[in-house]
Amino acid sequence: MTASLDVAGFLIAQAHSFRCHDESSSSLNRGNILEMIEWHKKRNDEVRVAFEELCPLNAKMFSPDIQTNLCSAFVREVKKVIKKEIGNKLFFSFDC
C-alpha cells in the first residue's frame, strides 16, 4: 500500500493523470500509475513481492474508485496544512 500511496502522491504533485485508455497487459503504455508501479517493482524487491506474491488481484489499489479516494485523501491533507499555515490572517476559499 505504501508504494501505491507514494506513486499516487508523486502523480498528484506533478499534476499527472493516473489512468490511460488502454491498460491491458499487451499495451505499450498502460497509464502512469501502472507504469510507475512496474518501475518501482523492478527497483525494490519488497514492492515486487508485495504486488506479485502477497496481494490478491483485488487489493492492488488500482481501481478508479480507490484512486479517486486516494486523491481525495491527499486533497484533505493539503487543505489542513494550508489552513494551519494561514490561520485567521486571510480569507481563503476551496472550490471542492
Secondary structure, 3 states (H helix, E strand, C coil): CHHHHHHHHHHHHCCCCCCCCCCCCCCCCCCHHHHHHHHHHHHCHHHHHHHHHHCCCCCCCCCHHHHHHHHHHHHHHHHHHHHHHHCCCCCCCCCC
